């Protein structure tokens, strides 16, 4: 009997819609799509055990991956429960530009990339799966394109969907209808958003995809809508002809750090006229992509359960109270910062975000010291503080 690991892809040469049924009674509806050698159908099982369908059956074996990305309150996780900390860039190039961009992405700090629908999209998704990178697919408000793309690709685990924004209020009904169509066709239940949604509250949006230059606003969005917030348009590093494509690298870097430490997921963009990465360049040529490697290292080591806290209102702070703190100071040039902590030993890192340097010390907090720890700073911009309890 055919076997497929959980969250992998079963591909069948079938030209009719199929309902797959698990021995538990769970069912999944899947539609076929036209391929070069006839109609195909793809299904990704999410339950171990035997699945049956008209004309056959197969066994879903234990997972060999973390599965697709799922919403978990105001955060996102892999389906196996592992925390996921996306660091996204956007790349809207043409198919003949993909080979070089693929190599650049695999060597970059990014683990998620926004892509447009193109004839090369399936190849791109497969390449990104090999590199353990998630593809955020920007779908047009076109039912035929949405149906074909979802039927063709939904079985791949490294996907999230994002509908392009409605041009006017008359298209909002189309947006809702297409989002519901995605949910109907996608048996893998990937995340769904709409770029720059004017009403980010509907239940059919699993997360928000917003345009936001002042990323301080993500705190209110997380609080008001209780959903993950993706700032998919905060501006581009570059020398473009518009305000949002001509940011200084310092400004983009601080927006990404600030939004991240406020609990959001902020997308990188780059728009240099002579090397337009986001419009289809072969590699990022600006300075922000390289300086984000420090943020990637920090995100990869974040403890489970970290959340924004309001204890330090003059600087955004992520924390597991009493155990871990990450505070970003942005353009402020503080000489020091004081934290109230339980007694114990702590590793204290002063992170120079711009220069990608780390100064680590071991500090002890005692009751006689009133439970406070003062961290000395260089008095320059773009500093962050990371505190980890060691005992």
C-alpha positions in Angstrom: 0.0 0.0 0.0 1.2 3.5 -0.8 2.5 5.5 2.2 3.0 9.2 2.6 4.6 11.0 5.6 2.3 13.4 7.4 2.3 16.9 5.7 4.0 15.5 2.6 2.4 15.3 -0.9 0.4 12.5 -2.4 0.0 13.1 -6.2 -2.6 11.2 -8.2 -3.5 11.1 -11.9 -7.2 11.9 -11.3 -9.4 14.4 -13.2 -12.3 14.6 -10.8 -12.6 16.1 -7.3 -12.0 13.6 -4.5 -13.0 13.4 -0.9 -10.4 11.7 1.2 -11.6 10.0 4.4 -9.5 9.1 7.5 -10.4 6.2 9.7 -11.3 8.7 12.4 -14.1 10.0 10.2 -12.2 13.2 9.2 -12.6 14.2 5.5 -10.8 16.5 3.1 -12.1 17.8 -0.3 -9.5 18.2 -3.0 -9.9 19.4 -6.7 -7.6 18.5 -9.6 -5.6 20.8 -11.8 -4.4 20.6 -15.4 -0.8 19.5 -15.9 1.3 19.0 -19.0 0.6 15.3 -19.0 -3.0 15.3 -18.0 -5.1 16.2 -14.9 -3.4 15.8 -11.5 -4.6 16.0 -7.9 -2.4 16.6 -4.9 -3.3 16.0 -1.2 -1.3 16.6 2.0 -2.5 14.4 4.9 -2.5 15.9 8.3 -3.5 12.8 10.3 -1.5 9.6 10.6 -3.2 6.3 9.7 -5.2 5.0 6.8 -7.0 7.3 4.3 -9.4 6.1 1.6 -11.0 7.6 -1.4 -13.0 6.3 -4.4 -10.6 4.0 -6.2 -7.9 3.6 -3.6 -6.3 4.2 -0.2 -3.0 5.0 1.4 -1.3 5.2 4.8 -0.1 8.4 6.4 3.1 7.7 8.3 4.8 9.8 11.0 6.0 13.3 10.0 9.4 14.0 8.7 8.9 17.8 8.8 7.4 20.5 11.1 4.4 20.8 8.8 2.7 24.0 7.5 2.5 27.3 9.5 -0.5 27.7 11.8 -1.9 30.6 13.7 -1.4 30.5 17.5 -3.2 33.5 19.0 -1.3 36.6 18.0 1.7 34.5 16.9 2.4 31.8 14.3 3.9 28.3 14.8 4.7 25.2 12.7 2.0 22.6 12.8 4.0 20.4 15.1 3.9 23.2 17.7 7.5 24.5 17.1 7.7 28.3 17.3 8.1 30.0 13.9 9.7 33.4 13.7 9.4 34.6 10.1 11.8 37.1 8.7 10.4 38.0 5.2 11.6 39.7 2.1 9.7 40.4 -1.1 10.8 39.4 -4.6 8.5 40.0 -7.5 10.8 39.1 -10.4 10.2 37.2 -13.7 10.8 33.5 -14.2 14.1 34.0 -16.0 15.5 35.9 -13.0 14.7 33.2 -10.5 17.8 31.0 -10.7 20.1 33.7 -9.2 17.5 34.9 -6.7 17.0 31.4 -5.4 20.7 31.1 -4.5 20.6 34.5 -2.8 17.6 33.6 -0.7 19.1 30.3 0.4 22.2 32.2 1.7 20.2 35.1 3.3 18.8 35.6 6.8 15.2 35.4 5.4 13.0 32.3 6.0 10.0 33.7 4.1 9.6 35.4 0.8 6.6 37.1 -0.9 6.1 36.0 -4.5 3.6 36.8 -7.2 1.8 34.3 -9.3 3.8 33.4 -12.4 4.4 30.4 -14.7 7.4 29.6 -12.5 5.6 29.7 -9.2 5.5 25.9 -8.7 9.2 25.6 -9.4 9.8 28.5 -6.9 7.8 26.9 -4.2 9.6 23.6 -4.6 13.0 25.3 -4.5 12.0 27.2 -1.4 10.8 24.0 0.3 14.3 22.5 -0.3 15.8 25.6 1.4 13.2 25.5 4.3 11.8 28.9 3.2 8.1 29.7 3.2 6.5 31.3 0.2 3.9 34.0 0.8 1.9 33.9 -2.5 0.2 37.2 -3.5 -2.9 36.2 -5.3 -4.8 38.4 -7.7 -8.6 39.0 -7.4 -9.2 36.5 -10.2 -11.2 33.4 -9.5 -9.7 31.3 -12.3 -6.2 32.1 -11.1 -7.0 31.6 -7.5 -8.6 28.2 -8.2 -5.8 26.9 -10.3 -3.1 28.2 -8.0 -4.6 26.7 -4.8 -5.5 23.4 -6.4 -1.9 23.1 -7.8 0.1 24.2 -4.8 -1.9 23.8 -1.6 -0.5 20.4 -0.8 3.0 21.9 -0.4 3.5 22.8 3.3 5.7 25.9 2.8 2.9 28.3 1.8 0.8 31.2 3.1 -1.8 33.0 0.9 -2.3 36.8 0.6 -5.0 38.3 -1.6 -4.1 41.5 -3.4 -6.1 44.5 -2.1 -9.5 45.4 -3.6 -9.2 48.5 -5.8 -12.4 49.9 -4.4 -15.3 49.1 -2.1 -17.2 47.3 -4.9 -14.4 44.6 -5.0 -14.5 43.9 -1.3 -17.3 41.4 -1.8 -15.1 39.6 -4.4 -12.2 39.6 -1.9 -14.4 37.9 0.8 -15.7 35.4 -1.8 -12.2 34.5 -3.0 -10.9 34.2 0.6 -13.7 31.7 1.3 -12.9 29.9 -1.9 -9.3 29.5 -0.8 -10.4 28.1 2.5 -12.7 25.7 0.7 -10.1 24.4 -1.7 -7.1 24.4 0.6 -7.3 21.2 2.6 -3.9 22.0 4.1 -5.5 25.1 5.9 -2.7 27.5 5.1 -2.8 31.0 6.5 -4.9 33.6 4.6 -4.7 37.4 4.6 -5.4 40.3 2.3 -2.7 42.9 1.6 -3.6 46.3 3.1 -7.1 45.1 4.1 -9.2 48.1 5.0 -11.1 46.0 7.5 -8.6 43.6 9.1 -11.2 42.0 11.5 -13.2 39.4 9.4 -12.9 35.9 10.6 -11.8 34.7 7.2 -8.5 36.5 7.7 -6.1 34.3 9.8 -3.7 37.2 10.2 -3.3 40.9 9.2 -1.2 42.1 6.2 -0.9 45.8 6.7 0.9 48.9 5.2 2.4 50.7 8.2 5.3 53.2 8.2 4.9 54.0 11.9 5.4 50.4 13.2 4.5 51.5 16.8 0.9 50.9 15.5 1.3 47.2 15.5 0.8 47.1 19.3 -2.7 48.4 19.0 -3.5 46.1 16.0 -2.4 43.0 18.0 -4.5 44.2 21.0 -7.6 45.2 19.0 -7.8 42.2 16.6 -6.1 39.4 18.6 -4.4 38.2 15.4 -0.8 37.9 14.2 0.3 41.1 12.5 2.4 41.1 9.4 3.7 44.5 8.3 4.1 43.6 4.6 4.7 47.1 3.5 6.7 49.4 5.8 9.0 50.8 3.1 12.0 49.9 1.0 15.7 50.6 1.4 16.7 52.3 -1.8 16.9 55.3 -4.1 13.6 55.1 -5.8 11.4 57.9 -6.8 8.7 57.5 -4.1 8.9 58.0 -0.4 8.4 54.3 0.3 11.1 53.2 -2.0 13.8 55.6 -0.9 14.4 54.9 2.8 17.8 55.2 4.4 19.0 51.8 5.5 19.1 52.9 9.1 15.4 53.8 8.9 14.3 50.4 7.4 16.5 48.5 9.8 15.0 50.2 12.9 11.5 49.7 11.5 12.0 46.0 11.2 13.6 45.7 14.7 11.0 47.9 16.3 8.0 46.1 14.8 9.5 42.7 15.6 10.1 43.5 19.3 6.5 44.8 19.4 5.4 41.3 18.4 4.8 41.8 14.7 6.5 40.3 11.6 8.0 43.0 9.4 8.9 42.5 5.7 12.1 43.7 4.1 12.1 45.4 0.7 14.9 46.9 -1.4 14.5 49.3 -4.4 17.8 50.5 -5.7 17.4 51.7 -9.2 20.6 50.0 -10.5 20.0 46.8 -8.5 16.3 46.3 -7.8 16.1 43.2 -5.6 12.4 43.4 -4.8 11.5 44.0 -8.4 13.5 41.0 -9.6 17.2 41.5 -8.7 19.7 38.6 -8.4 20.6 39.4 -4.8 20.1 42.1 -2.2 22.7 44.8 -2.6 21.8 47.1 0.3 23.1 47.0 3.8 19.9 46.0 5.7 19.8 42.4 4.4 23.2 41.7 5.8 22.6 43.5 9.1 19.5 41.5 9.6 21.6 38.4 10.3 21.9 39.5 13.9 18.1 39.7 14.2 17.9 36.2 12.6 20.3 34.9 15.3 18.2 36.5 18.0 15.0 35.1 16.6 16.4 31.6 16.3 17.2 31.6 20.0 14.0 33.2 21.4 12.5 31.1 24.2 9.1 29.7 23.7 6.3 31.8 25.0 8.0 35.2 24.5 5.5 38.1 24.3 5.5 41.9 24.3 5.2 43.5 27.8 4.3 47.0 28.9 6.7 47.2 31.9 9.0 49.5 30.0 6.8 52.0 28.2 9.6 54.0 26.7 11.1 51.1 24.7 9.4 48.0 23.1 10.3 44.8 25.0 9.7 41.1 24.4 9.9 38.9 27.5 9.2 35.8 29.4 9.0 37.7 32.6 11.8 36.7 35.1 13.6 34.6 32.5 14.2 36.5 29.3 14.0 40.1 28.0 14.7 41.7 24.6 14.5 45.5 24.4 15.1 47.7 21.4 16.2 51.3 21.9 16.1 52.5 18.3 17.2 56.1 17.7 17.5 56.8 21.4 21.0 57.2 22.8 20.4 56.0 26.4 23.6 55.8 28.5 22.1 53.0 30.5 18.9 51.0 31.2 17.6 49.6 34.5 15.6 46.4 34.8 13.7 44.9 37.7 14.5 41.2 37.9 14.2 38.2 40.3 17.5 37.4 42.1 19.8 35.2 40.1 22.6 35.2 37.5 22.0 36.6 34.0 23.8 36.8 30.7 23.4 40.3 29.4 24.0 41.1 25.8 24.3 44.7 24.4 23.5 44.3 20.7 24.8 47.0 18.3 22.2 46.4 15.7 23.8 48.7 13.1 27.3 47.4 13.5 26.3 43.8 14.1 28.3 43.4 17.3 27.5 41.8 20.7 29.0 42.7 24.1 28.2 40.0 26.7 28.6 40.1 30.5 27.5 37.9 33.3 25.6 39.8 36.0 24.1 38.9 39.4 20.9 40.3 40.8 20.5 40.2 44.6 17.9 41.1 47.1 20.4 43.6 48.6 20.5 45.3 45.2 16.8 45.9 45.4 16.2 43.4 42.6 17.5 45.8 39.9 20.1 45.5 37.2 21.5 48.5 35.4 22.9 47.8 31.9 25.6 50.3 30.7 25.2 51.4 27.1 27.6 53.1 24.6 25.2 56.0 24.2 24.7 55.5 20.5 21.7 54.8 18.3 20.4 51.3 17.2 21.2 49.4 20.4 19.3 46.4 21.8 19.5 44.6 25.1 19.1 40.9 25.6 18.9 39.4 29.1 18.8 35.7 29.7 18.5 34.1 33.2 21.2 31.4 33.7 20.2 30.3 37.2 
